[in-house]
Amino acid sequence: MAKTNPFQFMQQVRAEVSKVTWPNRREVLLTTVMVFVMATLAAIFFFFVDQAIQFGLRGIIGVFG
């Protein structure tokens, strides 16, 4: 791999950054809200799964304990 000097490196970085499509404010807000909604739904789902496992284990322990 060829070494480049710092000036060339910074030029290459600027060229690559200019190719990036940055999201606008609405897209950022929408994706942030969706992340919070999905995290909340996952938390609720795993809460109920945890409660079901706890109920099952207490039943098993109650029968054999």
Secondary structure, 3 states (H helix, E strand, C coil): CCCCCHHHHHHHHHHHHHCCCCCCHHHHHHHHHHHHHHHHHHHHHHHHHHHHHHHHHHHHHHHHC
